[in-house]
Each structure stands twice: as structure tokens, then as C-alpha cells.
Amino acid sequence: MAHPALTVEDLQVSFRVAGEEVPVVRGVSFSVEAGRTLVIVGESGSGKSVTARSILRLHGRNATLDGAIRLGDTELLGLDERRMNELRGARVALIPQDATGALDPLRRVGSQISEVLRHHGRAPSRAGGLAQAIELLRRVHIADPDRVAASYPHQLSGGMRQRIAIAIAISCGPRVLIADEPTTALDVTVQAQILDLLSELQERLDMALVMVTHDVGVAEQMADEVAVMYAGRVVELGPVDIVLGSPAHPYTAALLAAQPRPDVPRGALRPIPGVPPLPSRLAVGCAFAPRCDRRAAECDEVEPGLERSAARVLVACHRPIAMERTA
Amino acid sequence: MSAVLEARGLRKTFANGVRAVDGVDLDIHEGETLGLVGESGCGKSTTGRIVLRLTDPDAGQLRFEGRDLLGTRGGALRRLRARLQIVPQDPRTSLNPRLTAGEAVAFNLRAHGWRQPRRGERVRELFARVGLAPAHLASYPHELSGGQAQRVAIARALATEPRLVVCDEAVSALDKSVQAEVLNLLTRIQAQAGVSYLFISHDLTVVEHVADRVAVMYLGRVVETGPSAAVMAEPLHPYTQALFNSLPGHGRGRVHAQGEPPSPRNPPSGCHFRTRCPRAVPRCAEAAPPLVEVQPGHRAACVHHPAMTPATANGGTP
């Protein structure tokens, strides 16, 4: 069998802060096939964005990465910066959360897109690059691509800027697309359009998509597979309908139970007690144990590894919720 | 049920030409939560600021506990503000970084004439009420989690026994697991103190959960209002329908609103939503449709509604 489009194995990321190594991602593994979507769900500080950005090696010098990240059969972690620069944008591309911050405010949109094409040798001339840029704008359903190509970012709406960021991301035909909270800054009606666009492009271009979100609804809509992250680790990984339909990890279950829903009586939402641990002060044992309602003695002693629970689902828990309990 | 707040015909155009609020009527009854929902730039926060007398409207009337709020000034307004409070979006920027949590709450009490030692007792009592440990009295905002800081903001708002609290995106910055905790707290306080909330949010699922009635705003106008359950079960305005269809997880490829909201400096003629509406007809450009009562308490401003006849077209009040 061919290699998956993206494989991440035992990824460890730590940052040196004030002379101390702070572990932020602690042994994350997953793989994504072409045409499939993995959504990483988690709350603030869970390590989901750091994981996604590690794939493009976008961290500062204070970061240490360990493990393996492979695009097809190319191992990324050993590559020098020059090789990495060739791959970024060409074989793996990023759609950022804040397109406004990602675009250069002083340059017209068309020239920003053609710069990427020219950097990767996809456009021989300036004029040719601009023509391709306009074609790309059309592919992300911008109705008047000529006007938009000649505009500066501040002249465009947030939704339009996010479409441009997507156009840049797909410009060189990457096999893997990383989308870091791509719709969090957008209004809900615009978010719906952008999510539809991502699904459409992914299908048409047969890319592997890794999407990071805090929004369970977005995960439900977009994912083939879901990885739920907590305190730097994947605690549950599997097909979206199983993981979000009958979660096995108590954290996944608690996260779902905390969502405001019309059928939950007012005042009866189920918050998760306590707060997540600071990455610099992790205790032994399961990181979720202090907040977990299924905690047992072993949970405080040994951190559980990801193990197969139900069909096709991996769970890192000593006392996972059995299928029948949630049915 | 008497109205704590009555707003009629509120209008506000800013100096830059943005028509933020374009004829808004609202009623908020005692002990109820009115959810004000809409996307960026729809005027929901400006409406909240007008209600709090932080922004002066260009036109309209505002009655709070039966008194004319817009005509109240100076010391009288300051005294009245004890009964009209806010819980802002981001407590870590709205709390003074140089005051401890206890001092922040005491500050509001002192402004309304509370003296020691009663003030200190009151602060401790408020901390207990919002579920903060006494140890946090001495914590600075940066030492608190988002949820704890929002509890401080709630304690500060509750300090002077308000009748109406404007919650402006009060849980939007919080993770869901913490958001649930704050929503439960707001609900519990309402049950105990009978306070009313104007709950402003862009998040439909939160508003659905927390509000008795909702008002949906689009480009400065209320386009639909009614009991939460009714609006949710049968949204009448095409914009409200588009909002619900846009909720992620409601399935791929549903019909969405087209494009993005136009500039509030230059909104379309007639119905502001017509440029994005899948059901727009030429008539929509002619005049702004009034809010018409379709079912008891449930009103919508759309020419397509069968109840939309000249006889009933006097509008209504959310």
C-alpha cells in the first residue's frame, strides 16, 4: 500500500521558556490519506495548533521537535531550512486563522498570490503569474477576480481575505492542507460558505486536510476522523460519528456534555470542573484525572497510552466509557 | 409582567457614516433574559451601549423601571447606574490590571456609596455567591483563569443589586467547558435575584439556551423577535433561517445566505437583507418591512409572510 499523504509519529514538541523546557505536545501520532479530513479538536492550550504548525515546522528557535513527520515518504524533521522552504506551500500548505495578519497590507492581492507561484517556479513571468492568480481567485469563487487581484487586503471583507488565503494555500497544488481554526474569526453565515469551499476544493483536488478547531460543530461537519487533544496528547482518535456519537474517553464525553444545547434545561449545563494543567507542571498519571468523574487509583500513577477500544477507535484511558453506557 | 426596560425607535449613526442602530424597539421584562443575536456590525453592541447610557442615541425613547433614561443626567444617572450594570466580553481587559479581584468589586460598591466595614463584608459575600474562593480576593487579573475573571466581572456587576445586566458577549471568549459554568451561574443568579438580562451574542446556540425571548438583528434593525423556542422551532425571517442553516454540523451544502453583509455605511434600500436573500423580489427594495406579529409574541419583518398585510402592518415590539 502507498504511504498516507501525511504521517505523524510520536511527535514531541517543547519550548524553552525562561531556561526551562516546557513540553507542549507529548507523543502525538496520526496519519491522513489523500482526500480524507482529520480534525483536531481541543480547548485552549491543548497543543492542537502547535501540532498542526509542527507539520510545516513553523515554530521559533526555542522549539524542539522530536518524532517523525512524513509527507508521503519524505521525512520532514531532518530537512534543512532550504529544503523545507521548497516543500512549504508546494507539498504542504497552511490556511491560517487570521488571514488579515497573514496577508501583506502593502501589496495588492494579485501580486501576493503570484509571488508564491514564482517562488516555487510555477509561473515563468510576472504577467503569467498574475493571470494564474486571477484563475485561482476564480477557483475560490470570487466573483470579480480582476478587481480583487488589484485590491489591497484592507479593501476586502474578512470572508474575502480568507478566500484569498485559501487561494494562496492551494496555488501550488499541495497534497496536504493544514487549516488552523480557518473560520474562527468569521461570522457564522460566512463560516458556512468557507467550510463548503474547503470541502469542495479538497474533493476536487484530492488533498489530505488537517483541520484544527475548538468547535465541536465544525468537527462534526468537516471530519472523517477526529483526534481529541488534551494537555498535549491525543486522548481519543477515530471516525467522527463514533468518537462524537459515543465517546469512549471521559474528556470527550465531558466536552460534548458542556456544549450549550436547546434540549438541556437552563442552568443544567455540565461544565468540566477545574482547569487543565499547565504544561510546565504536569503530574504523573493521566493529565485529565483531577477533573475526571471516572478517576481510579491507577489514573494517578500511570499515564495511559492510546489503545484500541471499539472498532477503529483509539483511546488513552484506563477506564474508558463502554459503548453500551452511552447508548 | 412589567417591563424593566422599554426602548422605542432607537437610532444611532456614527460620525463615520455607519448607521449602527436604525430604529430598534425592545422590551425587557422583570426576571427575563432577552437574547440579542446577530453578526459583526449588526448594531447589537451599540444597542447595548445605548441601553447602558454609554452612547447617546440620535433618536428614540428609553424607559428604565418606568423612568425616562435618556433625560436622566449627572448624579441622578450615577445613582440609577447602580441598577443597570454590564458584564463585558473579555474580563481580562475590562478588569483593571492593578486592582485585585476584591478591589475591583469594592470599587463599584464605593462608587455607589458603600462604606467600610459593610463594603468588605459585601465583597466577601459576592465572592461566595459567584463561587470564588476567598483566596482570590487578593488575586490580580493575570493570576485568574478566564472563567474566574468572568466570575469577578459578574460579582462586580451584581454588587449594587442591579435590575438589568447587559451581558455583551459575556461568554464568547471562554472555552465551552468553562462557558457552561458561567452560563449556569448567570441562570442561578437570575433565579435568586430576579434580575433581567440583555444577553448580546453572536452565538446562536448560546442564545437559544439562555434566553426566554430573542431578537435577531441585521444591519441595525430587528428582523425577527419572539419566544426562543418559537424562533428556534420555526424561524420566520429568511435571515434567521440562514443563521440556523449556517450552524456547523447542520450538514454540508445547505442553502446559505449569499455573500457577506453590505457596509453599514450604505445599507441597501428597503429590506437590508434583500441583497443576500434567496427569496428577494423587487418589492423588497421599496420599503423596509415592519415587524408584524405572526403568532402571539412572534414577529418578523419580511414581505413574504402571509400575515404581512397593511391592516396589521403597524409593527410590534420585541
Boltz contact constraints between the chains, C-beta under 6 A:
constraints:
  - contact:
      token1: [A, 43]
      token2: [B, 175]
      max_distance: 6.0
  - contact:
      token1: [A, 44]
      token2: [B, 175]
      max_distance: 6.0
  - contact:
      token1: [A, 157]
      token2: [B, 260]
      max_distance: 6.0
  - contact:
      token1: [A, 159]
      token2: [B, 260]
      max_distance: 6.0
  - contact:
      token1: [A, 187]
      token2: [B, 39]
      max_distance: 6.0
  - contact:
      token1: [A, 187]
      token2: [B, 40]
      max_distance: 6.0
  - contact:
      token1: [A, 188]
      token2: [B, 246]
      max_distance: 6.0
  - contact:
      token1: [A, 189]
      token2: [B, 242]
      max_distance: 6.0
  - contact:
      token1: [A, 189]
      token2: [B, 246]
      max_distance: 6.0
  - contact:
      token1: [A, 189]
      token2: [B, 257]
      max_distance: 6.0
  - contact:
      token1: [A, 190]
      token2: [B, 260]
      max_distance: 6.0
  - contact:
      token1: [A, 192]
      token2: [B, 246]
      max_distance: 6.0
  - contact:
      token1: [A, 192]
      token2: [B, 256]
      max_distance: 6.0
  - contact:
      token1: [A, 193]
      token2: [B, 256]
      max_distance: 6.0
  - contact:
      token1: [A, 199]
      token2: [B, 252]
      max_distance: 6.0
  - contact:
      token1: [A, 217]
      token2: [B, 248]
      max_distance: 6.0
  - contact:
      token1: [A, 217]
      token2: [B, 249]
      max_distance: 6.0
  - contact:
      token1: [A, 218]
      token2: [B, 248]
      max_distance: 6.0
  - contact:
      token1: [A, 220]
      token2: [B, 249]
      max_distance: 6.0
  - contact:
      token1: [A, 221]
      token2: [B, 248]
      max_distance: 6.0
  - contact:
      token1: [A, 221]
      token2: [B, 249]
      max_distance: 6.0
  - contact:
      token1: [A, 258]
      token2: [B, 176]
      max_distance: 6.0
  - contact:
      token1: [A, 258]
      token2: [B, 177]
      max_distance: 6.0
  - contact:
      token1: [A, 258]
      token2: [B, 180]
      max_distance: 6.0
  - contact:
      token1: [A, 259]
      token2: [B, 176]
      max_distance: 6.0
  - contact:
      token1: [A, 260]
      token2: [B, 205]
      max_distance: 6.0
  - contact:
      token1: [A, 260]
      token2: [B, 206]
      max_distance: 6.0
  - contact:
      token1: [A, 260]
      token2: [B, 209]
      max_distance: 6.0
  - contact:
      token1: [A, 262]
      token2: [B, 208]
      max_distance: 6.0
  - contact:
      token1: [A, 262]
      token2: [B, 232]
      max_distance: 6.0
  - contact:
      token1: [A, 266]
      token2: [B, 187]
      max_distance: 6.0
  - contact:
      token1: [A, 267]
      token2: [B, 184]
      max_distance: 6.0
  - contact:
      token1: [A, 267]
      token2: [B, 187]
      max_distance: 6.0
  - contact:
      token1: [A, 267]
      token2: [B, 188]
      max_distance: 6.0
  - contact:
      token1: [A, 269]
      token2: [B, 180]
      max_distance: 6.0
  - contact:
      token1: [A, 269]
      token2: [B, 183]
      max_distance: 6.0
  - contact:
      token1: [A, 269]
      token2: [B, 184]
      max_distance: 6.0
  - contact:
      token1: [A, 271]
      token2: [B, 177]
      max_distance: 6.0
  - contact:
      token1: [A, 271]
      token2: [B, 180]
      max_distance: 6.0
  - contact:
      token1: [A, 271]
      token2: [B, 181]
      max_distance: 6.0
  - contact:
      token1: [A, 272]
      token2: [B, 177]
      max_distance: 6.0
  - contact:
      token1: [A, 275]
      token2: [B, 145]
      max_distance: 6.0
